Amino acid sequence: MTTSGKGQTALVTGASGGIGLDLAECFAADGYDLILTARSADALETEAKRLADKYGVGATPIAVDLGEPGGGKKLADAIAARGLDVDVLVNNAGYGIAGAFNGSRNNEQLGMIDLNVRALVELTHVFWPSMLAKKRGGVLNVASTAAFQPGPLMAIYYASKAFVLSFSEALWKEAEGTGVHVSCLCPGPTQSNFRQRAGTGKTRLSRTGTPMPSMLVAQQGYRGFRDNRRVVITGTRNAVVAHVVPFLPRRTVLGLVHSMQSPV
Ligand SMILES: NC(=O)c1ccc[n+]([C@@H]2O[C@H](COP(=O)([O-])OP(=O)(O)OC[C@H]3O[C@@H](n4cnc5c(N)ncnc54)[C@H](OP(=O)(O)O)[C@@H]3O)[C@@H](O)[C@H]2O)c1
């Protein structure tokens, strides 16, 4: 078994379930100690113990609401107070809300920006300098295939993921040659609690194909990060679509996404 992460610590946000928990398991399997964070303290406690026992790594659960203003700083302070350091930051916590912008709830729309964008930037800003100073580790950001085009009927979610993709690619370039890795994982539909919270279960998109298992998505993301791949799109169909979209007229793309995000 390879243990290339031995002596390093990976902080994984949104690690109480879904893709984040499986990403945490990939890092643990490679010897990384873990810091697991999300809001659900009990789930974090249980999963930290399970992963520590299974892989013989350290695993520290820290429950924080990263959607709250100052959530990122609160988490960074809690990590420092425990005398822990972060080599790899996995910005995975995020959510989407389906539906037209008109009539949507203000707190949910702004909440997506707070969690998917603001907290991700805040945490990266905290840990980035020490990664560069140590010339190792890096950032694995979880965006989505939503990042590659605007998303009528899920506008803020798509825009938030476009931000994550753009930010990640820029950081990848800034880190080039330093030994610090940056990858942006772009999953398509994936089995997790995402759909339940997003309310996307009735859309045309949700009827096309079977969502990928979250562990498969996590494994592809982990391998991509290890190889410092700038962008990792999971699934062949998702990759083909993402590469074709820039060559289509924008008006056509908007019509297609609007149709896919419409209830059937
Ligand atoms: N599933 C998909 O189809 C899909 C596709 C593309 C991209 N993604 C992206 O993948 C990432 C992971 O999503 P998932 O599919 O694994 O969904 P999930 O099962 O709903 O997991 C989301 C994670 O984020 C945490 N979280 C939510 N709100 C939080 C907050 N305010 N503060 C801290 N943690 C919070 C949740 O834990 P708590 O509830 O305990 O806080 C949970 O651990 C997201 O960024 C999502 O946008 C998902």
The ligand as an SDF file (V2000), in Angstrom:
LIG
                    3D

 48 52  0  0  0  0  0  0  0  0999 V2000
  -24.0820   15.3900   -5.7600 N   0  0  0  0  0  0  0  0  0  0  0  0
  -24.0130   15.9790   -6.9330 C   0  0  0  0  0  0  0  0  0  0  0  0
  -24.7640   15.6640   -7.8770 O   0  0  0  0  0  0  0  0  0  0  0  0
  -22.9450   17.0310   -7.1560 C   0  0  0  0  0  0  0  0  0  0  0  0
  -22.5970   17.3570   -8.4780 C   0  0  0  0  0  0  0  0  0  0  0  0
  -21.6340   18.3130   -8.7040 C   0  0  0  0  0  0  0  0  0  0  0  0
  -21.0030   18.9460   -7.6390 C   0  0  0  0  0  0  0  0  0  0  0  0
  -21.3590   18.6290   -6.3670 N   0  0  0  0  0  0  0  0  0  0  0  0
  -20.6710   19.3470   -5.2750 C   0  0  0  0  0  0  0  0  0  0  0  0
  -20.0600   18.4070   -4.4270 O   0  0  0  0  0  0  0  0  0  0  0  0
  -19.9130   18.9810   -3.1350 C   0  0  0  0  0  0  0  0  0  0  0  0
  -20.3580   17.9610   -2.0990 C   0  0  0  0  0  0  0  0  0  0  0  0
  -21.7410   17.7280   -2.2630 O   0  0  0  0  0  0  0  0  0  0  0  0
  -22.4140   16.3060   -2.0530 P   0  0  0  0  0  0  0  0  0  0  0  0
  -22.9540   15.8890   -3.3480 O   0  0  0  0  0  0  0  0  0  0  0  0
  -21.5240   15.3930   -1.3250 O   0  0  0  0  0  0  0  0  0  0  0  0
  -23.6740   16.7690   -1.1560 O   0  0  0  0  0  0  0  0  0  0  0  0
  -24.0920   16.4180    0.3360 P   0  0  0  0  0  0  0  0  0  0  0  0
  -24.2200   14.9480    0.4980 O   0  0  0  0  0  0  0  0  0  0  0  0
  -25.2730   17.2900    0.5780 O   0  0  0  0  0  0  0  0  0  0  0  0
  -22.8580   16.9180    1.2160 O   0  0  0  0  0  0  0  0  0  0  0  0
  -22.6410   18.2790    1.4930 C   0  0  0  0  0  0  0  0  0  0  0  0
  -21.6550   18.4170    2.6350 C   0  0  0  0  0  0  0  0  0  0  0  0
  -21.4900   19.8120    2.9230 O   0  0  0  0  0  0  0  0  0  0  0  0
  -21.7670   20.0350    4.3090 C   0  0  0  0  0  0  0  0  0  0  0  0
  -22.3570   21.3410    4.5170 N   0  0  0  0  0  0  0  0  0  0  0  0
  -23.5350   21.7930    4.0280 C   0  0  0  0  0  0  0  0  0  0  0  0
  -23.7760   23.0300    4.4860 N   0  0  0  0  0  0  0  0  0  0  0  0
  -22.7220   23.3620    5.2770 C   0  0  0  0  0  0  0  0  0  0  0  0
  -22.3920   24.5170    6.0510 C   0  0  0  0  0  0  0  0  0  0  0  0
  -23.2140   25.5810    6.1070 N   0  0  0  0  0  0  0  0  0  0  0  0
  -21.2470   24.5220    6.7450 N   0  0  0  0  0  0  0  0  0  0  0  0
  -20.4210   23.4430    6.7200 C   0  0  0  0  0  0  0  0  0  0  0  0
  -20.6790   22.3280    6.0160 N   0  0  0  0  0  0  0  0  0  0  0  0
  -21.8100   22.2960    5.3070 C   0  0  0  0  0  0  0  0  0  0  0  0
  -22.7400   18.9130    4.6870 C   0  0  0  0  0  0  0  0  0  0  0  0
  -22.6730   18.5980    6.0680 O   0  0  0  0  0  0  0  0  0  0  0  0
  -23.6610   19.1780    7.1910 P   0  0  0  0  0  0  0  0  0  0  0  0
  -25.0470   19.1250    6.6380 O   0  0  0  0  0  0  0  0  0  0  0  0
  -23.3950   18.2620    8.3230 O   0  0  0  0  0  0  0  0  0  0  0  0
  -23.1850   20.5690    7.4580 O   0  0  0  0  0  0  0  0  0  0  0  0
  -22.1390   17.7350    3.9080 C   0  0  0  0  0  0  0  0  0  0  0  0
  -21.0570   17.1910    4.6010 O   0  0  0  0  0  0  0  0  0  0  0  0
  -20.7080   20.2770   -3.1510 C   0  0  0  0  0  0  0  0  0  0  0  0
  -19.8300   21.3850   -3.2880 O   0  0  0  0  0  0  0  0  0  0  0  0
  -21.5960   20.1520   -4.3820 C   0  0  0  0  0  0  0  0  0  0  0  0
  -21.9230   21.3990   -4.9440 O   0  0  0  0  0  0  0  0  0  0  0  0
  -22.3040   17.6860   -6.1050 C   0  0  0  0  0  0  0  0  0  0  0  0
  1  2  1  0
  2  3  2  0
  2  4  1  0
  4  5  1  0
  4 48  2  0
  5  6  2  0
  6  7  1  0
  7  8  2  0
  8  9  1  0
  8 48  1  0
  9 10  1  0
  9 46  1  0
 10 11  1  0
 11 12  1  0
 11 44  1  0
 12 13  1  0
 13 14  1  0
 14 15  2  0
 14 16  1  0
 14 17  1  0
 17 18  1  0
 18 19  2  0
 18 20  1  0
 18 21  1  0
 21 22  1  0
 22 23  1  0
 23 24  1  0
 23 42  1  0
 24 25  1  0
 25 26  1  0
 25 36  1  0
 26 27  1  0
 26 35  1  0
 27 28  2  0
 28 29  1  0
 29 30  1  0
 29 35  2  0
 30 31  1  0
 30 32  2  0
 32 33  1  0
 33 34  2  0
 34 35  1  0
 36 37  1  0
 36 42  1  0
 37 38  1  0
 38 39  2  0
 38 40  1  0
 38 41  1  0
 42 43  1  0
 44 45  1  0
 44 46  1  0
 46 47  1  0
M  CHG  2   8   1  16  -1
M  END
$$$$
